[in-house]
C-alpha cells in the first residue's frame, strides 16, 4: 500500500477545519503514524499496533465524523484544500473532541471533584505529523479544538489525559491554559500507563 505523500506547510498557510467523510483513510493513516510517538519509551510494538487497529481505523474515524457528540478537526495546507483535481487533502495534523462523561472511573472522580458535574469536553486526540512538529500547527489545532468544544458543550470544562512521563506535552498544554487536576491509568492494548489529567476551565 502506498504511503500518502505529505508536504508539510508553513503554519501561516495551514487551514484547520472539520474533517470530510472522504478523508477517513487519510486521518487513520496519520493516526497510525503519530500514535506511537506519544507512547512511553519501551512500549511494545505489538501493543501499539493492537491499539491502532482497535481504535484508530478508518471506520472509527468515520464514526467520529458522523457523531453529534464529537468534533474531528484536521489541519491541511490551505492551498491544497478542496481541490477536486488533487482528491482529498492529506492532513498534517488532527484533533478530536468528545462531549460526555469520561469512560474511566479515575478521570470521572478527578473531574467531578475539581470541575463539578458534567458533561465535559474531552480533547481526546491532538497529533501532528512528525515533519510539522514545532511549526505551530499543534497550537492552531488546540485553539480550534477548544472552540469546537464550546460549540458542542457550551461552558463544559475541557480536559485531556496525557502520559505522565511526557513533560513536553504537559508544558505545551500548560501554555494553553490547562492545569494538572489529577491522575488516571490508561490502557493501551492491555498495557497500563500512568497519565495525568489536565483541565482547562474556560476558553
N, C-alpha and C positions, 0 to 999 in steps of 0.2 A: 504494500500500500504506500502510495506516495505521501510525503510529508508536506503539509501546506507551507508555501513559501511566505515568510513574514518579513516585510520591510518595516523596521521599527521607525516610526515617525518622530519628529521633534514635538515636544508637548504642545507647542503653540498650534500645531496642525492636527491635534487629536480631538475627535468628537466623541463624547460619552452619551449614549442613548440606550433605550430599551432594545434588547436583542430581538431579532426577527426569527420567525419559525424556521426559515431555510438555513439559519446559521447554527443549528443544533450540533452538527458534526464538528464544525469549526470550534465551537465553545468547548465541546467534550475533548477535542484534541488538546486545546490549551490547558484544560483542567488536568488531563493526564500528564502533561509536561510539567506543570508547575506544582502540583500537589506534593511530590516528593521533596521539593525544595523547602517546604515548611515543616517536614517531619524531623524529629530529633536525630542527631547523628547515630548511626548504628541500627536504625530501623530496617528490618529485613525487607528485601526487595519483594518477596512473595507477599508480605503483609501489606505493603503499599499497593501492589498490583491488585490484591483482593479488594481493597477499599475502593480503588478507582473503578473496577469492574462493577461493584455493587452500588456505588453512589454517584458516579460521575460519567455515566453512559449518555449517549445521545438521547435515549428515551427519558432519562432523568432530567436532562436539560429541557426537553420538550414539555415535560410536566411543569417545570418552573415557569416557563413562558405562558402556559395556559392557565396557571393558577391565579385566583383572585387575591390570595394572601402572600404572594411572592412578587418581587421585582428583580428581574435579571437585567443587568446593565452591561454593555460592552464598550470598550474603548477601541476605536478604529481610526485609521488615517482619514482625515476629513476629505481629502481629495480623491479617495478611493471609495467613499461611501455612496451607496445607491447608484452604482454604475452598471447597468444591465450587461454591458459588453464584457465585464470582468467577473460576473457572478457575485455571490455573497462576499462581503468584506471579511478578511481574516482578522480577528480581533488581536490586539496586543495586550489586552487585559480584560478582566471581567469581575463583576461583583454581584453577590446575591443577598437580598434582604428577605427575611421571612417574618411575618407577623403572627403572633400567637403566644402560647405558653411553651417554655423550654421542655424538651423531652426528658432531660436528666433531672434527678432529684437534687443533685448538688447545686446546679445553676438556678433551679426554681427557688431553693432556700435562700441563696445569695441575693437574688433579685427581689424577692418578697421582703427580705429584711432590710434592704438598702434603698429600694425604689418603690415599695408599696405594691398593691395588687396589680396584676397585668390587665390587658395584654402588653407584651413587649415586642419590640422590633429587633430581631437578631441580624447583625451583619455576619451572615453565615459564611460567606466566602469573599475574599478580595485577593486576586492574584494578578501578577503582571509577567509578561514574557521576560525571560532572563536578560535578553538583549536590551530591554527597556527599563530595567531597574535603575533607580537613581535619576531618572529623567523627568520626574514629576507626574507620570501617568497615574501612579497609585494615589496621589493626593487628589487628582481630578476625580478618580473613581470613588474615593471615600466621601468627598463632599456631595457628589451626585447620589450616592447611596443613602446618605443621611437625609437628603431632600426627598428621595423616594420613600424612605421610612415614614416621613411626615405625611406624604400623600396616602400611604397605606393605613397608618395608625394615628394620625393627628399628633397628639402630645406624648405618645408612647415612648418610654425611655428606649434608647438604642444600646444594645450590648453585644459583646463578642467574646469568644474564647480563643486564646492563642497559647501556644506551648510555653510552659513556664521557663524553659531554657532559652527562648528566643528573645533576647534582650533588644535586638534591633527592631523587631516588630513592635514590642511594647513601647519603645521610645517613639516610634512613628505614631502610634495611636495616642499616646500622651500629648504629642504635639498638636493633635487634632481634637483635643478635649475629652479624651477617655481617661478614666482612672481605674486602678485595680480595686475591685469590690470584693473579691474572694477567689476561691479555687474550685476546680472540678476535676474529675477523672474522665478522660475521653478515650473511647475505644476506636482503635484503627486496626481493622482486620483481626480482632481478637486480642490485640496487644493494648495494654492500658498505658495511657500517657497522662502526666500531670499538667494541667492547664491553669492559667489564670483567667478569671472572668473580669472583663473590663466594661465599664458603664459610662455612657455619655447621657447626661440627664436632659439636655436640651440642645437644639440645633444652633 
